[in-house]
């Protein structure tokens, strides 16, 4: 029971203190599209950091992240992963408790 309370506290702490964000952070080298730019010859610009996720229609959405915000966004993604795992464990514990209650009746 104490482990379950610790998981709940962890989840609450992440949501209160952090800013959990779903998505993946990646870098890419991209062309700019200008006709006379060196990127047209294969010397691409970058890296451009971007946050990608699936929107409500399951289409990939992209948000470009400034270099000075990369660490903040990476922490937000890590917070989301921690919160998701804590919620999954709480759900498993609750399912186990529910199954025991139903078996007793």
N, CA, C and O atoms as CSV, one atom per row, in Angstrom:
chain,resi,resn,atom,element,x,y,z
A,1,UNK,N,N,0.824,-1.200,0.000
A,1,UNK,CA,C,0.000,0.000,0.000
A,1,UNK,C,C,0.867,1.263,0.000
A,1,UNK,O,O,0.522,2.262,-0.630
A,2,UNK,N,N,1.998,1.205,0.716
A,2,UNK,CA,C,2.877,2.364,0.768
A,2,UNK,C,C,3.466,2.667,-0.609
A,2,UNK,O,O,3.633,3.832,-0.969
A,3,UNK,N,N,3.781,1.620,-1.381
A,3,UNK,CA,C,4.329,1.804,-2.726
A,3,UNK,C,C,3.324,2.529,-3.616
A,3,UNK,O,O,3.700,3.380,-4.422
A,4,UNK,N,N,2.063,2.191,-3.467
A,4,UNK,CA,C,1.014,2.842,-4.257
A,4,UNK,C,C,0.926,4.325,-3.910
A,4,UNK,O,O,0.783,5.162,-4.801
A,5,UNK,N,N,1.007,4.648,-2.647
A,5,UNK,CA,C,0.975,6.051,-2.220
A,5,UNK,C,C,2.177,6.821,-2.757
A,5,UNK,O,O,2.057,7.981,-3.149
A,6,UNK,N,N,3.340,6.164,-2.772
A,6,UNK,CA,C,4.539,6.811,-3.301
A,6,UNK,C,C,4.378,7.106,-4.793
A,6,UNK,O,O,4.803,8.157,-5.272
A,7,UNK,N,N,3.767,6.177,-5.519
A,7,UNK,CA,C,3.549,6.378,-6.954
A,7,UNK,C,C,2.574,7.524,-7.191
A,7,UNK,O,O,2.749,8.326,-8.108
A,8,UNK,N,N,1.542,7.588,-6.347
A,8,UNK,CA,C,0.572,8.683,-6.467
A,8,UNK,C,C,1.235,10.026,-6.177
A,8,UNK,O,O,0.990,11.013,-6.870
A,9,UNK,N,N,2.076,10.052,-5.148
A,9,UNK,CA,C,2.803,11.286,-4.815
A,9,UNK,C,C,3.734,11.695,-5.944
A,9,UNK,O,O,3.848,12.879,-6.264
A,10,UNK,N,N,4.401,10.718,-6.547
A,10,UNK,CA,C,5.290,10.996,-7.675
A,10,UNK,C,C,4.506,11.608,-8.826
A,10,UNK,O,O,4.937,12.597,-9.420
A,11,UNK,N,N,3.367,11.028,-9.140
A,11,UNK,CA,C,2.529,11.520,-10.232
A,11,UNK,C,C,2.036,12.937,-9.956
A,11,UNK,O,O,2.088,13.797,-10.835
A,12,UNK,N,N,1.568,13.176,-8.761
A,12,UNK,CA,C,1.086,14.509,-8.384
A,12,UNK,C,C,2.226,15.523,-8.438
A,12,UNK,O,O,2.042,16.640,-8.920
A,13,UNK,N,N,3.404,15.136,-7.945
A,13,UNK,CA,C,4.561,16.028,-7.962
A,13,UNK,C,C,4.977,16.405,-9.376
A,13,UNK,O,O,5.308,17.560,-9.642
A,14,UNK,N,N,4.962,15.443,-10.275
A,14,UNK,CA,C,5.334,15.723,-11.663
A,14,UNK,C,C,4.357,16.710,-12.284
A,14,UNK,O,O,4.768,17.651,-12.963
A,15,UNK,N,N,3.099,16.503,-12.061
A,15,UNK,CA,C,2.083,17.375,-12.653
A,15,UNK,C,C,2.137,18.777,-12.044
A,15,UNK,O,O,1.986,19.768,-12.758
A,16,UNK,N,N,2.349,18.866,-10.739
A,16,UNK,CA,C,2.398,20.178,-10.083
A,16,UNK,C,C,3.650,20.967,-10.419
A,16,UNK,O,O,3.574,22.152,-10.743
A,17,UNK,N,N,4.801,20.316,-10.344
A,17,UNK,CA,C,6.082,21.016,-10.489
A,17,UNK,C,C,6.562,21.085,-11.929
A,17,UNK,O,O,7.192,22.062,-12.335
A,18,UNK,N,N,6.269,20.067,-12.681
A,18,UNK,CA,C,6.779,19.993,-14.045
A,18,UNK,C,C,5.763,20.466,-15.060
A,18,UNK,O,O,4.718,21.028,-14.734
A,19,UNK,N,N,6.117,20.215,-16.293
A,19,UNK,CA,C,5.227,20.546,-17.396
A,19,UNK,C,C,5.281,19.371,-18.358
A,19,UNK,O,O,5.907,19.468,-19.413
A,20,UNK,N,N,4.628,18.251,-18.008
A,20,UNK,CA,C,4.726,17.073,-18.857
A,20,UNK,C,C,4.223,17.354,-20.275
A,20,UNK,O,O,3.155,17.934,-20.472
A,21,UNK,N,N,5.012,16.930,-21.243
A,21,UNK,CA,C,4.688,17.151,-22.649
A,21,UNK,C,C,4.861,15.832,-23.395
A,21,UNK,O,O,5.883,15.159,-23.260
A,22,UNK,N,N,3.855,15.474,-24.179
A,22,UNK,CA,C,3.943,14.275,-25.009
A,22,UNK,C,C,4.687,14.614,-26.293
A,22,UNK,O,O,4.517,15.700,-26.848
A,23,UNK,N,N,5.507,13.687,-26.759
A,23,UNK,CA,C,6.189,13.896,-28.026
A,23,UNK,C,C,7.609,13.380,-28.014
A,23,UNK,O,O,8.089,12.823,-27.027
A,24,UNK,N,N,8.266,13.585,-29.145
A,24,UNK,CA,C,9.664,13.183,-29.321
A,24,UNK,C,C,10.464,14.377,-29.796
A,24,UNK,O,O,10.003,15.164,-30.623
A,25,UNK,N,N,11.666,14.505,-29.264
A,25,UNK,CA,C,12.561,15.587,-29.641
A,25,UNK,C,C,13.629,15.006,-30.562
A,25,UNK,O,O,14.274,14.012,-30.230
A,26,UNK,N,N,13.805,15.628,-31.707
A,26,UNK,CA,C,14.816,15.147,-32.650
A,26,UNK,C,C,15.422,16.328,-33.394
A,26,UNK,O,O,14.885,17.436,-33.385
A,27,UNK,N,N,16.553,16.064,-34.037
A,27,UNK,CA,C,17.193,17.109,-34.829
A,27,UNK,C,C,17.208,16.667,-36.290
A,27,UNK,O,O,17.199,15.475,-36.597
A,28,UNK,N,N,17.232,17.648,-37.172
A,28,UNK,CA,C,17.256,17.352,-38.602
A,28,UNK,C,C,18.007,18.457,-39.330
A,28,UNK,O,O,18.011,19.612,-38.905
A,29,UNK,N,N,18.633,18.086,-40.417
A,29,UNK,CA,C,19.271,19.044,-41.311
A,29,UNK,C,C,18.338,19.213,-42.496
A,29,UNK,O,O,17.944,18.237,-43.135
A,30,UNK,N,N,17.988,20.464,-42.784
A,30,UNK,CA,C,16.934,20.738,-43.761
A,30,UNK,C,C,17.358,21.772,-44.794
A,30,UNK,O,O,18.212,22.612,-44.512
A,31,UNK,N,N,16.768,21.720,-45.993
A,31,UNK,CA,C,16.988,22.777,-46.977
A,31,UNK,C,C,16.068,23.960,-46.681
A,31,UNK,O,O,14.988,23.791,-46.115
A,32,UNK,N,N,16.504,25.153,-47.066
A,32,UNK,CA,C,15.677,26.339,-46.805
A,32,UNK,C,C,14.718,26.633,-47.962
A,32,UNK,O,O,13.692,27.284,-47.764
A,33,UNK,N,N,15.043,26.164,-49.152
A,33,UNK,CA,C,14.165,26.384,-50.289
A,33,UNK,C,C,14.563,27.544,-51.190
A,33,UNK,O,O,13.953,27.740,-52.241
A,34,UNK,N,N,15.575,28.319,-50.798
A,34,UNK,CA,C,16.038,29.419,-51.648
A,34,UNK,C,C,16.808,28.840,-52.839
A,34,UNK,O,O,17.611,27.921,-52.682
A,35,UNK,N,N,16.555,29.380,-54.008
A,35,UNK,CA,C,17.116,28.828,-55.247
A,35,UNK,C,C,18.638,28.846,-55.289
A,35,UNK,O,O,19.240,27.886,-55.768
A,36,UNK,N,N,19.268,29.887,-54.814
A,36,UNK,CA,C,20.719,30.021,-54.921
A,36,UNK,C,C,21.466,29.653,-53.640
A,36,UNK,O,O,22.642,29.990,-53.507
A,37,UNK,N,N,20.832,28.988,-52.719
A,37,UNK,CA,C,21.457,28.645,-51.432
A,37,UNK,C,C,22.307,27.378,-51.569
A,37,UNK,O,O,22.049,26.518,-52.411
A,38,UNK,N,N,23.327,27.295,-50.712
A,38,UNK,CA,C,24.219,26.126,-50.718
A,38,UNK,C,C,23.471,24.830,-50.370
A,38,UNK,O,O,23.935,23.737,-50.697
A,39,UNK,N,N,22.316,24.956,-49.708
A,39,UNK,CA,C,21.576,23.750,-49.330
A,39,UNK,C,C,21.001,23.033,-50.558
A,39,UNK,O,O,20.687,21.845,-50.492
A,40,UNK,N,N,20.865,23.744,-51.659
A,40,UNK,CA,C,20.384,23.113,-52.887
A,40,UNK,C,C,21.433,22.155,-53.468
A,40,UNK,O,O,21.117,21.291,-54.286
A,41,UNK,N,N,22.677,22.326,-53.032
A,41,UNK,CA,C,23.769,21.449,-53.478
A,41,UNK,C,C,24.072,20.366,-52.451
A,41,UNK,O,O,25.041,19.623,-52.606
A,42,UNK,N,N,23.256,20.268,-51.406
A,42,UNK,CA,C,23.426,19.218,-50.409
A,42,UNK,C,C,24.001,19.659,-49.081
A,42,UNK,O,O,24.092,18.851,-48.157
A,43,UNK,N,N,24.396,20.931,-48.957
A,43,UNK,CA,C,24.921,21.443,-47.685
A,43,UNK,C,C,23.747,21.993,-46.874
A,43,UNK,O,O,23.490,23.197,-46.868
A,44,UNK,N,N,23.055,21.108,-46.202
A,44,UNK,CA,C,21.810,21.470,-45.524
A,44,UNK,C,C,22.043,22.319,-44.278
A,44,UNK,O,O,23.128,22.306,-43.697
A,45,UNK,N,N,21.021,23.049,-43.884
A,45,UNK,CA,C,21.051,23.890,-42.687
A,45,UNK,C,C,20.694,23.037,-41.469
A,45,UNK,O,O,19.926,22.080,-41.568
A,46,UNK,N,N,21.264,23.399,-40.329
A,46,UNK,CA,C,20.857,22.694,-39.132
A,46,UNK,C,C,21.990,22.528,-38.147
A,46,UNK,O,O,23.085,23.059,-38.332
A,47,UNK,N,N,21.712,21.793,-37.112
A,47,UNK,CA,C,20.476,21.034,-36.957
A,47,UNK,C,C,19.311,21.910,-36.507
A,47,UNK,O,O,19.485,22.862,-35.746
A,48,UNK,N,N,18.144,21.572,-36.985
A,48,UNK,CA,C,16.905,22.196,-36.526
A,48,UNK,C,C,16.275,21.214,-35.546
A,48,UNK,O,O,16.031,20.058,-35.891
A,49,UNK,N,N,16.014,21.667,-34.337
A,49,UNK,CA,C,15.422,20.802,-33.312
A,49,UNK,C,C,13.910,20.913,-33.387
A,49,UNK,O,O,13.356,22.007,-33.501
A,50,UNK,N,N,13.253,19.761,-33.321
A,50,UNK,CA,C,11.798,19.777,-33.425
A,50,UNK,C,C,11.162,18.750,-32.499
A,50,UNK,O,O,11.701,17.673,-32.244
A,51,UNK,N,N,10.007,19.132,-32.018
A,51,UNK,CA,C,9.173,18.279,-31.184
A,51,UNK,C,C,8.081,17.738,-32.090
A,51,UNK,O,O,7.370,18.509,-32.734
A,52,UNK,N,N,7.941,16.418,-32.145
A,52,UNK,CA,C,6.898,15.815,-32.974
A,52,UNK,C,C,5.958,14.991,-32.098
A,52,UNK,O,O,6.372,14.421,-31.088
A,53,UNK,N,N,4.709,14.938,-32.493
A,53,UNK,CA,C,3.692,14.157,-31.791
A,53,UNK,C,C,2.553,13.883,-32.749
A,53,UNK,O,O,2.481,14.480,-33.823
A,54,UNK,N,N,1.667,12.991,-32.369
A,54,UNK,CA,C,0.477,12.697,-33.159
A,54,UNK,C,C,-0.664,13.567,-32.638
A,54,UNK,O,O,-0.941,13.590,-31.439
A,55,UNK,N,N,-1.321,14.281,-33.546
A,55,UNK,CA,C,-2.442,15.120,-33.130
A,55,UNK,C,C,-3.701,14.260,-32.984
A,55,UNK,O,O,-3.626,13.034,-33.070
A,56,UNK,N,N,-4.845,14.890,-32.767
A,56,UNK,CA,C,-6.085,14.153,-32.517
A,56,UNK,C,C,-6.533,13.333,-33.723
A,56,UNK,O,O,-7.279,12.365,-33.572
A,57,UNK,N,N,-6.088,13.709,-34.905
A,57,UNK,CA,C,-6.432,12.961,-36.118
A,57,UNK,C,C,-5.342,11.963,-36.487
A,57,UNK,O,O,-5.353,11.404,-37.584
A,58,UNK,N,N,-4.395,11.738,-35.566
A,58,UNK,CA,C,-3.273,10.825,-35.746
A,58,UNK,C,C,-2.329,11.255,-36.864
A,58,UNK,O,O,-1.651,10.425,-37.469
A,59,UNK,N,N,-2.293,12.552,-37.131
A,59,UNK,CA,C,-1.324,13.100,-38.074
A,59,UNK,C,C,-0.136,13.615,-37.266
A,59,UNK,O,O,-0.293,14.096,-36.144
A,60,UNK,N,N,1.051,13.507,-37.853
A,60,UNK,CA,C,2.239,13.986,-37.163
A,60,UNK,C,C,2.266,15.510,-37.174
A,60,UNK,O,O,2.169,16.141,-38.227
A,61,UNK,N,N,2.399,16.082,-35.993
A,61,UNK,CA,C,2.508,17.529,-35.840
A,61,UNK,C,C,3.940,17.859,-35.441
A,61,UNK,O,O,4.608,17.074,-34.768
A,62,UNK,N,N,4.399,19.027,-35.865
A,62,UNK,CA,C,5.783,19.430,-35.609
A,62,UNK,C,C,5.814,20.823,-35.007
A,62,UNK,O,O,5.115,21.731,-35.459
A,63,UNK,N,N,6.636,20.975,-33.983
A,63,UNK,CA,C,6.897,22.278,-33.375
A,63,UNK,C,C,8.411,22.448,-33.317
A,63,UNK,O,O,9.105,21.659,-32.676
A,64,UNK,N,N,8.917,23.469,-33.983
A,64,UNK,CA,C,10.364,23.713,-33.961
A,64,UNK,C,C,10.743,24.339,-32.626
A,64,UNK,O,O,10.049,25.220,-32.118
A,65,UNK,N,N,11.862,23.868,-32.063
A,65,UNK,CA,C,12.306,24.262,-30.731
A,65,UNK,C,C,13.611,25.049,-30.858
A,65,UNK,O,O,14.568,24.562,-31.459
A,66,UNK,N,N,13.658,26.261,-30.299
A,66,UNK,CA,C,14.916,27.023,-30.314
A,66,UNK,C,C,15.998,26.276,-29.516
A,66,UNK,O,O,15.694,25.573,-28.552
A,67,UNK,N,N,17.248,26.438,-29.927
A,67,UNK,CA,C,18.359,25.728,-29.277
A,67,UNK,C,C,18.400,25.970,-27.777
A,67,UNK,O,O,18.697,25.052,-27.012
A,68,UNK,N,N,18.108,27.193,-27.343
A,68,UNK,CA,C,18.183,27.494,-25.910
A,68,UNK,C,C,17.038,26.874,-25.103
A,68,UNK,O,O,17.055,26.922,-23.873
A,69,UNK,N,N,16.048,26.297,-25.781
A,69,UNK,CA,C,14.922,25.655,-25.092
A,69,UNK,C,C,14.961,24.133,-25.154
A,69,UNK,O,O,14.053,23.472,-24.648
A,70,UNK,N,N,16.000,23.568,-25.767
A,70,UNK,CA,C,16.078,22.115,-25.950
A,70,UNK,C,C,16.064,21.377,-24.607
A,70,UNK,O,O,15.324,20.407,-24.446
A,71,UNK,N,N,16.865,21.823,-23.654
A,71,UNK,CA,C,16.923,21.157,-22.344
A,71,UNK,C,C,15.574,21.206,-21.642
A,71,UNK,O,O,15.155,20.220,-21.035
A,72,UNK,N,N,14.895,22.334,-21.719
A,72,UNK,CA,C,13.575,22.491,-21.089
A,72,UNK,C,C,12.559,21.535,-21.719
A,72,UNK,O,O,11.776,20.899,-21.012
A,73,UNK,N,N,12.576,21.440,-23.030
A,73,UNK,CA,C,11.636,20.543,-23.724
A,73,UNK,C,C,11.979,19.086,-23.431
A,73,UNK,O,O,11.079,18.270,-23.232
A,74,UNK,N,N,13.265,18.750,-23.402
A,74,UNK,CA,C,13.670,17.382,-23.081
A,74,UNK,C,C,13.210,16.989,-21.677
A,74,UNK,O,O,12.771,15.859,-21.464
A,75,UNK,N,N,13.306,17.908,-20.724
A,75,UNK,CA,C,12.836,17.633,-19.357
A,75,UNK,C,C,11.321,17.442,-19.338
A,75,UNK,O,O,10.814,16.563,-18.640
A,76,UNK,N,N,10.604,18.253,-20.095
A,76,UNK,CA,C,9.146,18.138,-20.153
A,76,UNK,C,C,8.724,16.783,-20.719
A,76,UNK,O,O,7.755,16.188,-20.248
A,77,UNK,N,N,9.441,16.300,-21.717
A,77,UNK,CA,C,9.150,14.982,-22.288
A,77,UNK,C,C,9.459,13.890,-21.274
A,77,UNK,O,O,8.687,12.943,-21.124
A,78,UNK,N,N,10.589,14.019,-20.574
A,78,UNK,CA,C,10.950,13.040,-19.537
A,78,UNK,C,C,9.916,13.041,-18.414
A,78,UNK,O,O,9.571,11.981,-17.892
A,79,UNK,N,N,9.418,14.221,-18.038
A,79,UNK,CA,C,8.363,14.314,-17.014
A,79,UNK,C,C,7.112,13.570,-17.465
A,79,UNK,O,O,6.477,12.876,-16.670
A,80,UNK,N,N,6.761,13.712,-18.727
A,80,UNK,CA,C,5.587,13.015,-19.257
A,80,UNK,C,C,5.789,11.500,-19.173
A,80,UNK,O,O,4.881,10.773,-18.773
A,81,UNK,N,N,6.975,11.029,-19.549
A,81,UNK,CA,C,7.251,9.594,-19.500
A,81,UNK,C,C,7.178,9.058,-18.070
A,81,UNK,O,O,6.634,7.978,-17.836
A,82,UNK,N,N,7.730,9.817,-17.110
A,82,UNK,CA,C,7.664,9.404,-15.697
A,82,UNK,C,C,6.220,9.365,-15.220
A,82,UNK,O,O,5.812,8.422,-14.542
A,83,UNK,N,N,5.444,10.388,-15.571
A,83,UNK,CA,C,4.036,10.443,-15.161
A,83,UNK,C,C,3.254,9.289,-15.782
A,83,UNK,O,O,2.421,8.667,-15.123
A,84,UNK,N,N,3.525,9.015,-17.036
A,84,UNK,CA,C,2.827,7.925,-17.727
A,84,UNK,C,C,3.130,6.580,-17.074
A,84,UNK,O,O,2.226,5.770,-16.871
A,85,UNK,N,N,4.400,6.341,-16.746
A,85,UNK,CA,C,4.775,5.081,-16.110
A,85,UNK,C,C,4.173,4.974,-14.706
A,85,UNK,O,O,3.700,3.907,-14.314
A,86,UNK,N,N,4.190,6.071,-13.954
A,86,UNK,CA,C,3.588,6.051,-12.610
A,86,UNK,C,C,2.096,5.762,-12.704
A,86,UNK,O,O,1.571,4.979,-11.912
A,87,UNK,N,N,1.409,6.376,-13.652
A,87,UNK,CA,C,-0.029,6.142,-13.824
A,87,UNK,C,C,-0.290,4.701,-14.238
A,87,UNK,O,O,-1.263,4.094,-13.791
A,88,UNK,N,N,0.568,4.151,-15.085
A,88,UNK,CA,C,0.419,2.749,-15.505
A,88,UNK,C,C,0.557,1.818,-14.297
A,88,UNK,O,O,-0.215,0.870,-14.150
A,89,UNK,N,N,1.532,2.087,-13.443
A,89,UNK,CA,C,1.730,1.245,-12.256
A,89,UNK,C,C,0.570,1.392,-11.280
A,89,UNK,O,O,0.135,0.406,-10.685
A,90,UNK,N,N,0.068,2.598,-11.109
A,90,UNK,CA,C,-1.099,2.810,-10.242
A,90,UNK,C,C,-2.291,2.039,-10.791
A,90,UNK,O,O,-3.030,1.405,-10.039
A,91,UNK,N,N,-2.473,2.097,-12.107
A,91,UNK,CA,C,-3.572,1.368,-12.732
A,91,UNK,C,C,-3.462,-0.133,-12.535
A,91,UNK,O,O,-4.465,-0.803,-12.290
A,92,UNK,N,N,-2.243,-0.671,-12.639
A,92,UNK,CA,C,-2.044,-2.110,-12.413
A,92,UNK,C,C,-2.353,-2.489,-10.969
A,92,UNK,O,O,-3.004,-3.500,-10.706
A,93,UNK,N,N,-1.872,-1.658,-10.032
A,93,UNK,CA,C,-2.146,-1.926,-8.617
A,93,UNK,C,C,-3.648,-1.875,-8.334
A,93,UNK,O,O,-4.184,-2.725,-7.623
A,94,UNK,N,N,-4.315,-0.872,-8.896
A,94,UNK,CA,C,-5.763,-0.752,-8.687
A,94,UNK,C,C,-6.514,-1.920,-9.315
A,94,UNK,O,O,-7.502,-2.395,-8.754
A,95,UNK,N,N,-6.057,-2.383,-10.465
A,95,UNK,CA,C,-6.686,-3.531,-11.110
A,95,UNK,C,C,-6.539,-4.771,-10.252
A,95,UNK,O,O,-7.479,-5.554,-10.115
A,96,UNK,N,N,-5.367,-4.951,-9.676
A,96,UNK,CA,C,-5.131,-6.088,-8.798
A,96,UNK,C,C,-6.055,-6.036,-7.575
A,96,UNK,O,O,-6.645,-7.041,-7.181
A,97,UNK,N,N,-6.163,-4.840,-6.987
A,97,UNK,CA,C,-7.041,-4.685,-5.822
A,97,UNK,C,C,-8.492,-4.923,-6.194
A,97,UNK,O,O,-9.233,-5.536,-5.425
A,98,UNK,N,N,-8.910,-4.452,-7.355
A,98,UNK,CA,C,-10.285,-4.658,-7.809
A,98,UNK,C,C,-10.556,-6.140,-8.029
A,98,UNK,O,O,-11.613,-6.641,-7.645
A,99,UNK,N,N,-9.611,-6.843,-8.643
A,99,UNK,CA,C,-9.783,-8.278,-8.888
A,99,UNK,C,C,-9.933,-9.041,-7.568
A,99,UNK,O,O,-10.744,-9.961,-7.470
A,100,UNK,N,N,-9.147,-8.656,-6.551
A,100,UNK,CA,C,-9.253,-9.312,-5.252
A,100,UNK,C,C,-10.626,-9.058,-4.625
A,100,UNK,O,O,-11.223,-9.966,-4.047
A,101,UNK,N,N,-11.126,-7.823,-4.739
A,101,UNK,CA,C,-12.436,-7.496,-4.181
A,101,UNK,C,C,-13.541,-8.269,-4.870
A,101,UNK,O,O,-14.467,-8.753,-4.219
A,102,UNK,N,N,-13.449,-8.387,-6.185
A,102,UNK,CA,C,-14.482,-9.103,-6.936
A,102,UNK,C,C,-14.468,-10.584,-6.642
A,102,UNK,O,O,-15.521,-11.221,-6.660
A,103,UNK,N,N,-13.303,-11.154,-6.370
A,103,UNK,CA,C,-13.200,-12.566,-6.041
A,103,UNK,C,C,-13.793,-12.883,-4.681
A,103,UNK,O,O,-14.290,-13.987,-4.459
A,104,UNK,N,N,-13.742,-11.909,-3.759
A,104,UNK,CA,C,-14.271,-12.113,-2.402
A,104,UNK,C,C,-15.795,-12.158,-2.377
A,104,UNK,O,O,-16.381,-12.760,-1.478
A,105,UNK,N,N,-16.431,-11.537,-3.341
A,105,UNK,CA,C,-17.904,-11.490,-3.330
A,105,UNK,C,C,-18.527,-12.752,-3.808
A,105,UNK,O,O,-19.752,-12.857,-3.854
